[in-house]
Amino acid sequence: MDLGPASLLLPDGTGAQPRTVARELYIEALWAIYPWADIPDLHIFLMGFDAGEQWTRHTSDSERKTPASPDSWLNLYVESKAIPDKVDAIVQHSGV
């Protein structure tokens, strides 16, 4: 399963790739609430992740902002709100 590039080559070495780190952490969150999820489930999950990225790019400069759904699976995982901060911390620690 392809999570994305493991690192970025920087002038002073390598660093964590934010998108890959995020995908890994969101998979951990998914497995925490759906431990029965298998590889095909994760592929579908990552397809949704990709679609979300595409939609975000499409609407990022738009005034039509889509609010987060209260029915999101992320609301089932208490730590999900901390994932963006975890990604930032990992990337900063790796020097990206």
N, CA and C of each residue as an Amber inpcrd file, in Angstrom:
protein
   288
   0.8500000  -1.1650000   0.0000000   0.0000000   0.0000000   0.0000000
   0.8960000   1.2290000   0.0000000   0.6230000   2.1520000  -0.8920000
   1.4360000   3.3540000  -1.0380000   0.8890000   4.4820000  -0.1760000
   1.6800000   4.8930000   0.8160000   1.2840000   6.0180000   1.6600000
   1.8600000   7.3220000   1.1580000   2.7750000   7.2450000   0.2130000
   3.4320000   8.4230000  -0.3070000   4.9110000   8.3470000  -0.0370000
   5.6610000   9.3590000  -0.4750000   7.1090000   9.3360000  -0.2590000
   7.4460000   9.3690000   1.2210000   8.4430000   8.5890000   1.5920000
   8.8230000   8.5060000   3.0070000   9.5320000   9.7580000   3.4820000
  10.2330000  10.4240000   2.5860000  10.9720000  11.6090000   3.0060000
  11.1670000  12.5460000   1.8300000  11.5330000  13.7500000   2.1710000
  11.8830000  14.7510000   1.1680000  13.3880000  14.9590000   1.2390000
  14.0190000  15.0360000   0.1060000  15.4440000  15.3010000   0.1000000
  15.6480000  16.8070000   0.2350000  16.2900000  17.1780000   1.3050000
  16.5520000  18.5870000   1.5800000  18.0410000  18.8650000   1.4150000
  18.4140000  20.1320000   1.2490000  19.8420000  20.4430000   1.1130000
  20.6820000  19.9050000   2.2750000  20.1100000  19.8540000   3.4640000
  20.8640000  19.3860000   4.6250000  20.5120000  17.9650000   5.0420000
  19.8620000  17.1940000   4.1800000  19.5060000  15.8180000   4.5140000
  18.0860000  15.4920000   4.1080000  17.4460000  14.6390000   4.8930000
  16.0740000  14.2670000   4.5850000  15.1620000  14.6780000   5.7170000
  13.8780000  14.7140000   5.4380000  12.8960000  15.0620000   6.4490000
  11.5900000  14.3450000   6.1880000  10.7600000  14.2930000   7.1800000
   9.4650000  13.6220000   7.0580000   8.5890000  14.3500000   6.0510000
   7.8620000  13.6080000   5.2550000   6.9390000  14.1710000   4.2670000
   5.5870000  14.3490000   4.9560000   5.0860000  15.5860000   5.0870000
   3.8570000  15.8400000   5.8460000   2.6580000  15.0040000   5.3860000
   2.4690000  14.8640000   4.0950000   1.3200000  14.1150000   3.5790000
   1.4140000  12.6480000   3.9930000   2.6020000  12.0700000   3.9070000
   2.7850000  10.6680000   4.2780000   2.5520000  10.4780000   5.7710000
   3.0980000  11.3800000   6.5840000   2.9000000  11.3010000   8.0360000
   1.4080000  11.3930000   8.3610000   0.7120000  12.3190000   7.7210000
  -0.7270000  12.4720000   7.9700000  -1.4760000  11.1940000   7.6050000
  -1.1580000  10.6090000   6.4540000  -1.8360000   9.3890000   6.0300000
  -1.5950000   8.2600000   7.0380000  -0.3780000   8.1470000   7.5310000
  -0.0610000   7.1200000   8.5300000  -0.8680000   7.3350000   9.8130000
  -0.9110000   8.5790000  10.2990000  -1.6260000   8.8610000  11.5480000
  -3.1310000   8.6640000  11.4040000  -3.6890000   9.0270000  10.2420000
  -5.1250000   8.8180000  10.0460000  -5.4570000   7.3290000   9.9100000
  -4.5460000   6.5470000   9.3490000  -4.7630000   5.0920000   9.3090000
  -4.7380000   4.5320000  10.7230000  -3.8140000   4.9940000  11.5500000
  -3.7900000   4.5600000  12.9530000  -5.1120000   4.8940000  13.6400000
  -5.6470000   6.0830000  13.3640000  -6.9300000   6.4850000  13.9520000
  -8.0480000   5.5730000  13.4590000  -8.0360000   5.2560000  12.1760000
  -9.0530000   4.3730000  11.6110000  -8.9860000   2.9970000  12.2630000
  -7.7740000   2.4480000  12.3890000  -7.6190000   1.1360000  13.0180000
  -8.0070000   1.1500000  14.4910000  -7.8550000   2.2910000  15.1480000
  -8.2230000   2.3680000  16.5650000  -9.7180000   2.1600000  16.7670000
 -10.5280000   2.6070000  15.8010000 -11.9760000   2.4320000  15.9690000
 -12.5480000   1.3320000  15.0950000 -11.7990000   0.9030000  14.0770000
 -12.2230000  -0.2060000  13.2070000 -11.0670000  -1.1960000  13.0680000
 -10.7530000  -1.9310000  14.1360000  -9.5910000  -2.8220000  14.1010000
  -9.7200000  -3.9640000  13.0860000 -10.9070000  -4.2120000  12.6090000
 -11.1240000  -5.2660000  11.6240000 -10.8000000  -4.8160000  10.2060000
 -10.5040000  -3.5350000  10.0070000 -10.2240000  -3.0220000   8.6630000
  -9.0310000  -3.7630000   8.0610000  -9.1860000  -4.1720000   6.7950000
  -8.1140000  -4.8850000   6.1080000  -7.5270000  -4.0170000   4.9970000
  -6.6230000  -4.5770000   4.2340000  -5.9170000  -3.8080000   3.1950000
  -6.8760000  -3.1950000   2.1720000  -7.8670000  -3.9470000   1.6380000
  -8.8010000  -3.2880000   0.7020000  -9.5450000  -2.1120000   1.3490000
  -9.9080000  -2.2500000   2.6270000 -10.5620000  -1.1420000   3.3250000
  -9.6360000   0.0750000   3.3830000  -8.3600000  -0.1800000   3.6470000
  -7.4060000   0.9270000   3.7410000  -7.1780000   1.5900000   2.3850000
  -7.1940000   0.7970000   1.3150000  -7.0780000   1.3940000  -0.0180000
  -8.2580000   2.3290000  -0.2850000  -9.4530000   1.8950000   0.0610000
 -10.6350000   2.7350000  -0.1280000 -10.5270000   3.9830000   0.7510000
 -10.0600000   3.8080000   1.9770000  -9.8630000   4.9400000   2.8800000
  -8.9070000   5.9630000   2.2670000  -7.7930000   5.4820000   1.7110000
  -6.8210000   6.4000000   1.1170000  -7.3660000   7.0570000  -0.1440000
  -8.2510000   6.3780000  -0.8580000  -8.9130000   7.0070000  -2.0060000
  -9.7650000   8.1830000  -1.5140000 -10.4250000   8.0010000  -0.3830000
 -11.1960000   9.0870000   0.2170000 -10.2950000  10.2240000   0.6820000
  -9.1360000   9.8600000   1.2090000  -8.1590000  10.8590000   1.6280000
  -7.7450000  11.7010000   0.4190000  -7.4520000  11.0190000  -0.6910000
  -7.0680000  11.7230000  -1.9210000  -8.1960000  12.6210000  -2.4270000
  -9.4220000  12.1090000  -2.3730000 -10.5660000  12.9100000  -2.8210000
 -10.7370000  14.1440000  -1.9370000 -10.5260000  13.9770000  -0.6380000
 -10.6080000  15.1150000   0.2780000  -9.5520000  16.1660000  -0.0220000
  -8.3400000  15.7140000  -0.3430000  -7.2840000  16.6570000  -0.7160000
  -7.6700000  17.4210000  -1.9810000  -8.1900000  16.6910000  -2.9660000
  -8.5890000  17.3300000  -4.2180000  -9.6990000  18.3480000  -3.9710000
 -10.6890000  17.9900000  -3.1670000 -11.7950000  18.8970000  -2.8800000
 -11.2970000  20.1320000  -2.1380000 -10.3690000  19.9300000  -1.2020000
  -9.8120000  21.0550000  -0.4580000  -9.0890000  22.0260000  -1.3890000
  -8.3000000  21.4740000  -2.3230000  -7.6130000  22.3490000  -3.2910000
  -8.6270000  23.0970000  -4.1470000  -9.7120000  22.4340000  -4.5030000
 -10.7420000  23.0330000  -5.3470000 -11.4500000  24.1920000  -4.6360000
 -11.6640000  24.0510000  -3.3420000 -12.4350000  25.0510000  -2.6030000
 -11.5830000  25.9710000  -1.7360000 -10.2540000  25.8070000  -1.7480000
  -9.4140000  26.5610000  -0.8150000  -9.4760000  28.0760000  -1.0090000
  -9.6500000  28.5280000  -2.2280000  -9.7370000  29.9700000  -2.4740000
 -11.1710000  30.4320000  -2.6570000 -12.0860000  29.5750000  -2.3050000
 -13.5040000  29.8560000  -2.5140000 -14.1470000  30.3250000  -1.2200000
 -15.2170000  31.0640000  -1.3630000 -15.9780000  31.4850000  -0.1820000
 -16.9090000  30.3840000   0.2920000 -17.1100000  29.3520000  -0.5160000
 -17.9990000  28.2600000  -0.1110000 -17.2100000  27.2370000   0.6860000
 -17.2030000  27.3960000   1.9410000 -16.5110000  26.4800000   2.8370000
 -17.4980000  25.4170000   3.3190000 -17.0670000  24.1810000   3.2600000
 -17.9100000  23.0810000   3.7150000 -17.5950000  22.8150000   5.1840000
 -18.5760000  22.9450000   6.0620000 -18.3070000  22.6850000   7.4760000
 -18.0790000  21.1960000   7.7240000 -17.3280000  20.8920000   8.7580000
 -17.0980000  19.4990000   9.1260000 -18.4180000  18.8580000   9.5290000
 -18.6030000  17.6350000   9.1210000 -19.8310000  16.9130000   9.4440000
 -19.7790000  16.3990000  10.8740000 -20.8650000  16.5900000  11.6370000
 -20.8870000  16.0390000  12.9950000 -20.9370000  14.5110000  12.9820000
 -21.2610000  13.9140000  11.8250000 -21.3340000  12.4560000  11.7070000
 -20.0140000  11.8400000  11.2480000 -18.9650000  12.6350000  11.1430000
 -17.6720000  12.1400000  10.6600000 -17.1390000  11.0390000  11.5640000
 -16.5140000  10.0400000  10.9380000 -15.8940000   8.9620000  11.7140000
 -14.8180000   9.5110000  12.6330000 -14.2380000  10.6670000  12.2860000
 -13.1930000  11.2400000  13.1210000 -13.7130000  11.6360000  14.4960000
 -15.0130000  11.9010000  14.5980000 -15.5900000  12.2300000  15.9000000
 -15.6080000  11.0180000  16.8280000 -15.4490000   9.8200000  16.2710000
 -15.4070000   8.6070000  17.0780000 -14.0320000   8.3850000  17.7020000
 -13.0410000   9.0280000  17.1480000 -11.6680000   8.8790000  17.6250000
 -11.2770000  10.1680000  18.3350000 -11.2220000  10.1260000  19.6380000
 -11.0350000  11.3070000  20.4740000  -9.7880000  12.1010000  20.0820000
  -8.7210000  11.4140000  19.7370000  -7.4600000  12.0850000  19.4540000
  -7.3640000  12.6390000  18.0360000  -8.4070000  12.4770000  17.2200000
  -8.3100000  12.8790000  15.8120000  -8.0610000  14.3690000  15.6340000
  -8.5740000  15.1800000  16.5350000  -8.3690000  16.6220000  16.4030000
  -6.9040000  16.9970000  16.5890000  -6.1360000  16.1290000  17.2280000
  -4.7250000  16.3930000  17.4630000  -3.8420000  15.9330000  16.3060000
  -4.3800000  15.2010000  15.3350000  -3.5460000  14.6680000  14.2580000
  -2.8370000  15.7740000  13.4700000  -3.5150000  16.8510000  13.0560000
  -2.7600000  17.8940000  12.3360000  -1.5910000  18.4570000  13.1490000
  -1.7770000  18.6150000  14.4620000  -0.6840000  19.1000000  15.3050000
   0.4410000  18.0700000  15.3910000   0.1020000  16.7790000  15.4430000
   1.1120000  15.7220000  15.4700000   1.9290000  15.7300000  14.1810000
   1.2480000  15.8990000  13.0470000   1.9520000  15.9620000  11.7630000
   2.9500000  17.1150000  11.7870000   2.5020000  18.2950000  12.2130000
   3.3870000  19.4590000  12.2830000   4.5940000  19.1850000  13.1790000
   4.3600000  18.5620000  14.3360000   5.4450000  18.2900000  15.2730000
   6.4580000  17.3160000  14.6740000   5.9830000  16.2760000  14.0120000
   6.8840000  15.2930000  13.4000000   7.7000000  15.9380000  12.2880000
   7.0450000  16.7310000  11.4650000   7.7320000  17.3780000  10.3490000
   8.7560000  18.3810000  10.8730000   8.3940000  19.1810000  11.8840000
   9.3370000  20.1570000  12.4410000  10.5250000  19.4630000  13.0690000
  10.2700000  18.3300000  13.7460000  11.3460000  17.5820000  14.3910000
  12.3010000  16.9970000  13.3520000  11.7720000  16.6630000  12.1730000
  12.6150000  16.0540000  11.1410000  13.3590000  17.0950000  10.3080000
  13.0200000  18.3650000  10.5030000  13.7430000  19.4250000   9.8230000
  13.1740000  19.8550000   8.4910000  11.9310000  19.4680000   8.1600000
  11.3270000  19.8810000   6.8750000  10.8630000  21.3010000   6.9790000
